[in-house]
Amino acid sequence: MFKKSSWEHLRIPFSYYLMPVFWFALSSATDVPIVNIIAVGVILHLFLYPSSNGYNSYFDKDEKSIGGLKNPKKVTIGLYYLSLVFFGIALIGALFINGIFFSMVLLYGLISMAYSHPSIRLKKYPYLSWLTAGVFQGAFTFAMCVIGFVDGSFSLLLEWKLLLPALITTLLLLGSYPLTQVYQHEEDKKRGDITLSLKLGIKGTFYFSAIWFLISGITFIWYFTHIDAQWAIWWFLGSTAPLVIYFYIWFTLILKDPKKYANHTMAMRMNKISSSVLNFFFIYYYFAQ
């Protein structure tokens, strides 16, 4: 039942691109048991995210490049069931951590299903899907990680020292999310999915993302100043410099020839650089505090 193509559509390596939020949440929590760090990391990156990838791939039925797969194979019903198996494993694992973490994993999974399921399909609503992805892959995931790390309650998330960095992660996602759609305009239009990037156009997507990257960068600097960790500002700026340079180069190429350079290869390279520099910074920040 579970063909090789179904396992490929889970896109487990793609979880690396979502890992910065995990490390930022860890660096914001205190006295986290090593077993919780490992458990939360495994549940999210090896089961929950792949489940979401597979489920959405099944209903999208993409014929051209998608995140993590340049040439996706035709999906089968086995992918649908495999994604549900992975979701079930994530939920069972979450139960062993605490009830609130389980509830948050469940909600994340259901929202991700609503993103592509034809009866709801949040993906076809440009601004709603943009906000949903930004909030749930950003602030909500940050909060979910913290709850899993420290076995706390929802009241913990109302503390400014955790609420603020959680919101900052959403700002960063609001900038990067439209770029993940920039090479899929033709296929999205064919399915009737008016994504935010399709609505903005290729050049408009880059202007839009540039504004949100600038806002999130300024907010990060303000945050580190606010918590009296000015030393982290220079590490943040130095670590993200390759990302800024690549985005600038890509943006310049887009202005010259949008159709030629708004492609899967350039977008995935952006994802790799972004996730790598942010993972490096947040891991360093965690150990350096």
C-alpha positions in Angstrom: 0.0 0.0 0.0 2.7 2.5 1.0 4.6 2.9 -2.2 8.0 4.6 -2.4 6.4 7.6 -4.0 4.2 8.0 -0.9 7.2 8.1 1.4 8.8 10.7 -0.9 5.7 12.9 -0.6 6.1 13.0 3.1 9.2 15.1 2.4 10.8 14.4 5.8 14.0 16.4 5.0 11.8 19.4 4.4 11.3 19.6 8.2 14.8 21.1 8.3 13.4 24.2 6.9 10.9 24.5 9.7 13.4 23.8 12.5 14.4 27.4 13.4 11.2 28.0 15.3 12.0 24.9 17.4 15.5 26.2 18.3 14.2 29.7 19.0 11.5 28.3 21.3 14.2 26.2 23.1 16.4 29.2 23.6 13.5 31.1 25.2 12.6 28.3 27.6 14.5 27.5 30.8 15.5 24.2 32.5 14.3 22.0 29.7 14.9 18.2 30.3 16.9 16.6 27.5 14.2 13.9 27.1 11.6 16.7 26.3 13.9 18.3 23.8 14.3 15.0 21.9 10.7 14.0 22.2 9.3 17.3 20.9 11.8 17.5 18.1 11.0 14.0 16.9 7.3 14.4 17.1 7.3 17.6 15.2 10.0 17.1 12.6 9.7 13.3 11.9 5.9 12.9 12.2 3.7 16.0 12.4 5.3 18.0 9.6 5.7 15.0 7.3 2.1 14.1 7.9 1.0 17.6 6.9 3.2 17.5 3.8 1.8 14.1 2.7 -1.8 15.0 3.4 -1.6 18.3 1.5 0.3 16.6 -1.4 -2.5 14.1 -1.7 -5.2 16.7 -2.2 -3.0 19.1 -4.2 -2.0 16.4 -6.7 0.8 18.7 -8.0 2.3 17.8 -11.3 5.2 20.3 -11.2 7.8 21.2 -8.5 6.8 21.6 -4.9 8.7 22.3 -1.8 11.3 19.6 -1.3 10.4 17.7 -4.5 11.5 19.0 -7.9 9.7 16.2 -9.8 6.9 14.9 -7.7 5.5 11.5 -8.6 1.8 10.9 -9.0 0.0 10.5 -5.6 -2.0 7.4 -4.6 -4.5 6.7 -1.9 -1.7 5.1 0.0 -0.2 8.6 0.6 -3.5 9.6 2.2 -3.4 6.7 4.7 0.3 7.1 5.3 -0.1 10.7 6.3 -2.8 9.7 8.7 -0.6 7.1 10.2 2.2 9.6 10.8 -0.4 12.0 12.3 -1.6 9.3 14.7 2.0 8.5 15.8 2.5 12.3 16.4 -0.6 12.4 18.6 0.3 9.2 20.5 3.7 10.6 21.2 2.3 14.0 22.3 0.1 12.2 24.8 3.2 11.0 26.7 4.3 14.6 27.1 1.2 16.4 28.4 -2.4 17.0 27.5 -2.0 20.6 26.4 0.8 19.7 24.0 -1.4 16.9 22.6 -4.2 19.4 22.0 -1.9 21.8 20.2 -0.5 19.0 18.0 -4.1 18.0 17.2 -5.1 21.5 16.3 -2.0 22.1 14.2 -2.7 18.9 12.3 -6.4 19.8 11.7 -5.5 23.3 10.5 -2.9 21.9 8.1 -5.5 19.5 6.7 -8.0 22.4 6.2 -5.3 24.1 4.2 -5.7 21.7 1.2 -8.8 19.7 1.8 -11.3 20.5 -1.0 -14.2 21.1 1.5 -12.4 24.0 3.1 -9.2 24.6 1.2 -7.7 27.6 3.0 -5.1 27.7 0.3 -7.5 29.3 -2.2 -8.0 32.4 0.1 -4.9 34.5 -0.3 -4.8 36.6 2.9 -6.4 34.0 5.1 -4.0 31.3 4.1 -1.1 33.8 4.5 -2.1 34.6 8.1 -2.9 31.0 8.9 0.5 29.8 7.8 2.3 32.7 9.5 0.5 32.2 12.8 0.5 28.4 13.0 4.0 27.8 11.6 5.3 30.7 13.7 3.7 31.8 17.0 1.6 28.7 17.5 4.5 26.3 16.8 6.7 28.4 19.1 4.1 28.1 21.9 3.6 24.4 21.1 7.3 23.7 21.5 7.5 25.6 24.8 4.5 23.7 26.3 6.2 20.5 25.2 9.5 21.5 26.7 8.4 22.7 30.1 5.1 20.8 30.7 3.4 24.1 31.5 0.0 25.6 31.1 -1.5 28.1 28.7 -1.0 30.9 31.2 2.7 30.4 30.7 2.3 31.7 27.1 0.8 34.9 28.3 4.1 35.9 29.9 5.6 38.7 27.8 9.1 37.0 27.7 7.5 34.1 25.7 4.7 35.9 24.0 7.0 38.4 22.4 9.4 36.0 20.7 6.5 33.9 19.6 4.9 36.8 17.8 8.3 37.7 16.2 8.5 34.3 14.6 5.2 35.0 12.9 6.5 38.2 11.4 9.4 36.3 9.9 7.0 33.6 8.4 4.8 36.3 7.0 7.7 37.5 4.9 9.0 34.1 3.8 5.6 32.3 3.1 4.7 34.1 -0.2 8.1 33.3 -1.6 7.3 29.6 -1.3 4.5 30.1 -3.8 6.3 32.3 -6.4 7.1 29.4 -8.7 3.7 27.7 -8.6 1.6 30.4 -10.2 0.7 28.4 -13.3 -0.4 25.4 -11.3 -2.2 27.3 -8.6 -4.2 29.3 -11.3 -5.1 26.1 -13.0 -6.6 24.7 -9.8 -8.3 28.0 -8.9 -6.1 28.6 -5.9 -5.7 32.4 -5.8 -2.6 32.4 -3.5 -1.2 35.6 -2.1 1.8 35.4 -4.4 -0.4 34.9 -7.4 -2.5 37.9 -6.3 0.6 40.1 -5.8 2.4 38.9 -8.9 6.1 37.8 -9.0 7.6 41.3 -8.5 5.0 42.3 -6.1 5.7 39.1 -4.0 9.3 40.2 -3.6 8.5 43.7 -2.7 6.0 42.4 -0.2 8.4 39.9 1.4 11.2 42.5 1.5 9.0 44.8 3.6 8.1 41.9 6.1 11.7 40.8 6.3 12.7 44.4 7.2 10.0 44.6 9.8 11.0 41.2 11.4 14.7 42.1 11.3 14.0 45.4 13.1 11.8 43.6 15.6 14.5 41.0 16.4 17.0 43.8 17.0 14.5 45.6 19.3 13.7 42.3 21.1 17.4 41.6 21.9 17.8 45.1 23.1 14.6 44.8 25.2 15.9 41.7 27.0 19.4 43.2 27.5 21.1 40.8 25.1 22.7 43.3 22.7 25.5 40.9 22.1 23.1 38.7 20.2 22.3 41.5 17.7 25.7 41.3 16.0 25.5 37.5 15.9 22.0 37.8 14.4 23.1 40.3 11.7 26.3 38.3 10.9 24.4 35.0 10.7 21.7 36.3 8.5 24.0 38.3 6.2 24.2 35.4 3.6 20.4 35.3 3.5 20.1 39.0 2.9 22.7 38.9 0.2 21.0 36.0 -1.6 17.6 37.6 -1.4 19.0 40.8 -2.8 20.7 38.9 -5.7 17.5 36.9 -6.4 15.4 40.1 -6.2 17.7 41.8 -8.7 17.4 38.9 -11.1 13.6 38.9 -10.7 13.4 42.5 -11.7 15.3 41.7 -14.9 13.4 38.5 -15.9 10.6 37.4 -13.5 9.5 34.3 -15.3 13.0 33.0 -15.8 14.2 33.3 -12.2 11.0 32.7 -10.2 11.7 28.9 -10.2 11.9 26.0 -7.8 15.7 25.9 -7.7 16.1 29.5 -6.7 13.3 29.2 -4.1 14.7 26.0 -2.5 18.1 27.6 -2.4 16.6 30.5 -0.5 14.9 28.0 1.9 18.2 26.2 2.5 20.2 29.4 3.2 17.4 30.8 5.4 16.9 27.7 7.5 20.7 27.0 7.8 21.7 30.5 9.0 18.7 30.8 11.4 19.3 27.3 12.8 22.9 28.2 13.3 22.1 31.4 15.1 19.4 30.1 17.4 21.5 27.0 18.3 24.4 29.4 19.1 22.0 31.7 21.0 20.7 28.8 23.1 24.2 27.6 24.2 25.6 31.1 24.6 23.0 32.5 27.1 
